[in-house]
Each structure stands twice: as structure tokens, then as C-alpha cells.
Amino acid sequence: MKVAVVGVTGLVGQRMMEVLEERNFPVTEFLPVASERSVGKTVKFGGKDYTVISAEEAISRKPDLAIFSAGAGASKELAPKFAEVGCRVVDNSSYWRMDPDKKLVIPEINPDVLTPDDYIIANPNCSTIQMLLPLAPLHKKYHIKRIVVSTYQSVTGSGNKAVAQMEAEREGKQWGEYKAFYPHPIDENILPHIDTFLDNGYTKEEMKMVNETHKILRDPLIGVSPTTARVPVIGGHSESINLEFEKDFELEDIRSIWESTPGVTVQDDPANNVYPMPKFALGKDDVFVGRLRRDPSVTYGINFWCVSDNIRKGAATNAVQIAELLIEKGFLPRY
Ligand SMILES: NC(=O)c1ccc[n+]([C@@H]2O[C@H](COP(=O)([O-])OP(=O)(O)OC[C@H]3O[C@@H](n4cnc5c(N)ncnc54)[C@H](OP(=O)(O)O)[C@@H]3O)[C@@H](O)[C@H]2O)c1
């Protein structure tokens, strides 16, 4: 299959190449795309060197599939141009996610929404994907009334420039001596601020978690109360999640539902210090859950801790799984 990766020099783009290789995605022609700044640079894919090309050049070669991780502006402008030449676009940016005509897909949860007419398909936000994977089967059985979620998101969630800021700080450089991505130092700090602030006092990242949850679970009535924070962790997002159900439940049943949910791994043995941590989720595709306990402050509620590698299941892996789903459904050619 002729496959373009748009944003190939970025953190997600690099991981996208790894995931395509690992999953033996049937790539017959590889088109690495980045901004004009990177055209002519070399990237390695499948043991071979490839020269980065412009989006225009890639479009002229009519790819079957383009996986985008180049930011909302690039997706807005370029995704329709790729789609116009018959290319299926899987987009990691936030631009198309809430468009009522575009599907927002987590393959384990709502694979059924895809139709042959879908040419631009949106990949959800990283914090939403990891939250919804363990939540979807619980919602089916116990009906979630309300979610209260606080995130502890790693710097890789902001891309290459953010990682460079934290590395500079760890080398001892002072504020003003390096190019800052965040409005404050990030190392030895926590910023309760991800993406821009909106008029309602929430950030865009927080509202993504609200709106995307409603769209993916097809239930606009679930209450979602989010706070998102950036922590000085290199990779892997963590979330403290509180759920209130409509129906009574047994904790053991929640655990066994998760144990049989594809993509979810239970790490929950506090007596032996077993619980999910970002350092150990790095490089893995699963969403790790633990610290499961009943919430004594409501009639039917739980608290738990949830960790995942934001660049894998939160971005690259989910996008490649969407592409695999398109093949399975016959919307992309089998090679
Ligand atoms: N990091 C995460 O955890 C995560 C998770 C989910 C989704 N995402 C989304 O994925 C996207 C990229 O994130 P990232 O972390 O990989 O960022 P990044 O490290 O900053 O990389 C951005 C990439 O986009 C390319 N690019 C920028 N403008 C472009 C244009 N006009 N045309 C073609 N390519 C262009 C850059 O090319 P140059 O190198 O030439 O500048 C680079 O390859 C964002 O939309 C982000 O929201 C990120």
C-alpha cells in the first residue's frame, strides 16, 4: 500500500514509523512528509533511508493512506487535499474530531461507525483514548453517570519542542537561556494548563475530554469533570479517575471486565507495590489500570489510576489500528 506519514519528523511521526514496522503494515511505497523545513532530510523506515518530501509531492503520488500528525493547521489545510485524490486520511490532530461528518474512532470501542464514505477519520486525543478504553465496557454494564478525571500528562504530549525545554532545564540552563515551549519552567514543576484557556475557565484539552467522550460513547448525558496538568515526566500520561454508576456493582466484577478487555492490563496489587506507572508503560500499547477501590462518598462509585504511553496507544498505535480496520472493512486495498 502507498502510505504517507505526514509529520514524519515529529515525536508521533517517528513512533508511527516504528508501529507500522512492528505490526507489519503492508507498506509497498513509503512517502515521508514534513514541513518545508525538513524537505530533503533523511528518515529511516524498514531499514531503508527515505528522503522527506513535501505534502504537494506526496499528493501528486496519490497515496492510498495518509496518517497525519502535523498539527491542526496542517490537517485543516492538507487532509482534504489528500482525500480529494482518493486517499484515506487518519488524522491525529484535534482539527476534525468534533466535525459532525467525521468519525472519531477507538477501534476497540466503536469500529462500527466507519463507512466506505469516510475519507478523513479522526484519532481521538491521547488522554481521552486511555480513559475510554477501560470505561467503555463499564458504561455498557453499569451505566456511568459522572466522570471526574485529573490528568498528569507527560511532556512528550507537547512534541519535540517541549522535550527540548525539559532537557535544557535538566542540563541546568536557567529560564531565558533556552527556547521555552511552556509559559513556565516544567522540570520540578507542574503546570495546571494544557492547550489554551477558554471562556468557561477550562482548557481546550479539558473540553476535548468532555466532548470526545460524548461522541465516542454516543452518550451526551455522561457528566465529565476534567482537570488536566502537565508534569515533568518524559513519556506516559497518568490519570486519576472517579466514576459514578447508575447501578450497583462488585469490585471483583470491574476487575474481571478489565481482565477480558483487549488493550487493558490490570496492575493492581498494592500490598506488593504493584500499580501502573508511566516509566513502565513506555513503549507499550496497553492502557494500565490499578488502585481500584470503592468510592465511599457516593452510592455506586469507584476510583482508579490509569496510565498509558501517550505516543503509542494515545496516538501512533491507535492511528495504525484505524488503518488496519479500514483494510479489514475493505475500505483500503489488501496487498
Ligand atoms: N505527542 C502526543 O502525545 C500526541 C498525542 C496525540 C496526538 N498528537 C498530535 O499529533 C500532532 C503532532 O504531534 P507531535 O508531538 O509529533 O509534534 P512535533 O514533535 O512538534 O512534530 C510536528 C510534526 O509536524 C510537522 N509539520 C508541522 N507543520 C507541517 C506542515 N505544514 N506540513 C507538513 N508537516 C508539518 C513537523 O515537521 P518539521 O519537523 O519539518 O517541523 C513535524 O514532523 C499534533 O497535532 C498533536 O496534537 C500528539
The ligand as an ORCA input file, in Angstrom:
! r2SCAN-3c Opt
* xyz 0 1
  N       2.564     13.938     21.343
  C       1.435     13.327     21.677
  O       1.310     12.644     22.717
  C       0.268     13.402     20.770
  C      -0.784     12.562     21.009
  C      -1.888     12.605     20.177
  C      -1.892     13.492     19.143
  N      -0.849     14.332     18.914
  C      -0.957     15.257     17.788
  O      -0.014     14.906     16.770
  C       0.462     16.089     16.139
  C       1.981     16.130     16.173
  O       2.452     15.973     17.495
  P       3.979     15.743     17.819
  O       4.025     15.563     19.276
  O       4.558     14.697     16.947
  O       4.616     17.181     17.421
  P       6.099     17.566     16.962
  O       7.100     16.673     17.599
  O       6.204     19.012     17.205
  O       6.105     17.294     15.378
  C       5.324     18.016     14.460
  C       5.485     17.428     13.064
  O       4.612     18.085     12.153
  C       5.354     18.542     11.032
  N       4.708     19.717     10.428
  C       4.439     20.907     11.006
  N       3.806     21.715     10.118
  C       3.675     20.999      8.967
  C       3.112     21.280      7.675
  N       2.543     22.449      7.395
  N       3.160     20.327      6.733
  C       3.715     19.113      6.974
  N       4.267     18.793      8.180
  C       4.244     19.734      9.160
  C       6.731     18.849     11.616
  O       7.688     18.938     10.587
  P       9.100     19.744     10.814
  O       9.984     18.793     11.577
  O       9.532     19.946      9.426
  O       8.782     20.980     11.556
  C       6.891     17.606     12.492
  O       7.190     16.485     11.674
  C      -0.239     17.256     16.830
  O      -1.408     17.548     16.102
  C      -0.609     16.690     18.166
  O      -1.710     17.325     18.737
  C       0.245     14.298     19.702
*
